[in-house]
């Protein structure tokens, strides 16, 4: 089999896979779009400074378990940081950008 035939065969295989898994890909893309929208909302709530999970929940109007899940995931990837405590609750904020010398 020459290079042209191999490329054509790979293209046909990929086309079939796209068709077969189109629903799964669409669901995954919709889920990611929804997650990104929630995270954008959370970042907006944290622009004015550190807040606790109950404070963020009140601002964004989402259940506290969902807010906590997203905040923990964002913390894992350094998209938010812990900035102290308010009573029994940790406060979360957007990370400060350090200037390079």
C-alpha positions in Angstrom: 0.0 0.0 0.0 1.4 3.4 -1.0 1.3 6.6 1.1 -1.7 8.0 -0.8 -3.8 4.9 -0.2 -2.8 4.7 3.5 -3.8 8.4 4.0 -7.1 7.8 2.3 -7.8 4.7 4.4 -7.0 6.6 7.6 -9.3 9.4 6.5 -12.2 7.0 6.0 -11.5 5.4 9.4 -11.6 8.8 11.1 -14.8 9.8 9.2 -16.5 6.6 10.5 -15.3 7.2 14.1 -16.6 10.8 14.0 -19.9 9.6 12.8 -20.1 6.7 15.3 -19.2 8.9 18.3 -20.9 12.2 17.2 -23.4 12.1 20.1 -20.7 11.5 22.7 -18.6 14.3 21.4 -21.5 16.7 21.3 -22.5 15.8 24.9 -18.9 16.2 26.1 -18.6 19.6 24.3 -21.9 20.8 25.9 -20.7 19.7 29.4 -17.4 21.5 29.0 -19.2 24.6 27.8 -21.4 24.6 30.9 -18.4 24.1 33.2 -16.5 27.0 31.6 -19.6 29.2 32.0 -19.8 28.3 35.7 -16.1 28.9 36.2 -16.3 32.3 34.5 -19.2 33.2 36.8 -17.1 32.1 39.9 -14.1 34.2 38.7 -16.4 37.2 38.3 -17.6 36.7 41.9 -14.0 36.6 43.1 -12.8 39.7 41.3 -13.5 42.0 44.2 -11.4 39.9 46.7 -11.5 36.7 48.8 -14.8 35.1 49.6 -16.0 32.0 51.4 -18.1 29.2 49.7 -21.3 30.5 51.3 -20.6 34.0 50.1 -19.8 32.8 46.5 -22.9 30.6 46.6 -25.1 33.6 47.5 -23.6 35.8 44.7 -23.8 33.2 41.9 -27.0 31.5 42.9 -25.7 28.0 42.6 -25.9 25.1 45.1 -23.0 25.2 47.6 -21.9 21.6 46.6 -21.5 22.7 43.0 -19.6 25.8 43.9 -17.3 23.9 46.2 -16.6 21.2 43.5 -15.6 23.9 41.0 -13.6 25.9 43.5 -11.6 22.8 44.5 -11.0 21.9 40.9 -9.9 25.5 40.1 -7.6 25.5 43.2 -6.0 22.3 41.9 -5.0 24.1 38.7 -4.0 27.4 40.5 -7.0 29.3 39.1 -8.0 30.3 42.7 -6.0 30.3 45.9 -6.8 30.1 49.6 -6.3 33.5 51.2 -7.2 32.9 54.9 -10.2 32.0 56.9 -13.4 33.7 57.9 -14.6 31.8 61.0 -14.8 28.1 60.0 -14.7 28.8 56.3 -11.7 29.2 54.0 -11.6 32.3 51.8 -10.8 31.9 48.1 -9.5 34.5 45.7 -8.1 34.8 42.2 -4.3 34.5 42.3 -2.3 37.7 42.2 -0.1 38.0 39.2 3.5 38.4 40.1 5.6 40.8 38.0 8.7 39.5 36.5 11.8 41.6 37.0 
